């Protein structure tokens, strides 16, 4: 019996044990093609040497700093890259991780547009 509240109550999930590329293997050795595309970086595949090296390099410097209180060099570099390559010449970027956050951004933009008459380019989300 699991003590995890999974998305489907009463469903028995395979225990993922390791992965490489697009393949996930369960604890019984069965292989699955990982086409789930869920979290932010799942499109990178599993265990790619370049991604692992970048992760290790970042972890050696800083594992996490909450965005309510800090920014980081890599976050600033990403913001620079996103805004410089924007077709609408955006002046800022944000990272949204959930549907609620995207809905909130759209709401803020709608309120901003109503108040100023110009919300600028619509978000691509």
N, C-alpha and C positions, 0 to 999 in steps of 0.2 A: 504494500500500500504506500502511495506517495503522500507526503505532507506538503506538496506544492499544489497551489490552486491553479491548475492548467486551464487553458482556454476552453477545453471540453472536459467537463466533469465526468469522471468514470471511464474516460478513454485511457488506454494503456499505451504510453509513448515508448518508442525504442530509446535506449540510452546511448546517446552519441558519445563516442569515445575518442575519435580523432578524424582529421580531415586533411585533404590536400587538393588544391585546385578546386574543381567543382564537385568533388566526391566527398561525402561524409560516410564514415563507417560506424556502425553501432557496436555495442559490446559483444555481440555474437559474430561479428565479422561481416555482416550484410552491408552491401554498398548501396548508397542512395545518391542520385544526382541532386545537388542542392540548387533548386530553382526557386527558393522561397523569397529571395529579394527583400527581406524584412528591414533590418536595421541599416543605419547610415552607410556602413562600409561593406555590407555583405556582397556588393557587386565586385569586390576586389578578389574574391575567391579565398581559398584557405592556404596558409603556409607559403605564400610566395616569398622567395628569399629577399627581394628588394623591400617589400612591405614589412617583413619581420625586422630587417636591419633598421629601417626608419623608425619602427616602433621601439626597438631597443635603444636607439640613440635618443629618442625623446624621453623614454622612461629613465634613462640615466641622468637626464637633466631635471625633469619634472613630470610626475605622473598625472597630476590633476590640480587645477586651481579654479575655484568656482567663479563663473563669469559675472556673478553679482558683485564681486570684490576685486577681481584682477583681470588683466588681459595677459596674453603671452606673445612671445616673438612669432611663433608659428601661426597663431590666430591673426595677428596683424599682417603677416606676409600673405595669408590667404585672402584677407580683406582687400589688400592692395591688388592682388591678382584678379579677384572677382570684379572689382570696380573698374580696373583698367581695361578689362576685356568686355565690359558691358556694352551692349549695342546702344543703350540709352544714356551712356556716360553717367552711371550711378555714382553717388558720392559716398555711399555707405552700404554695408551689407550686414546681414544677421544670419545666424545659424538656427534653424527651427528643427526640432526633433520629433514633434508630434502633431497630429491633426488639430488638437485644441490650440496650439500655438499658432498654427497657420491661420485658423479661423479667427483668432484674436487679432493677428496682423491685418487681415482683411477688414475686420470691424474698425480698427483704428484708422486705416486708410480711408474707409468710407466716411467716418466721422470727420476726418481731416478734410476730405474733399467737400463735405457739406459746409464746413466752417470757412474754408478759404476759397472754394470754387475751383481748386486745382490740386488734385492728389498726386500729380506726376504719373509716371508710367506705372501700370498695374504690376503687382508682384507675379512672378512666374512660379506659382505653387499650386 
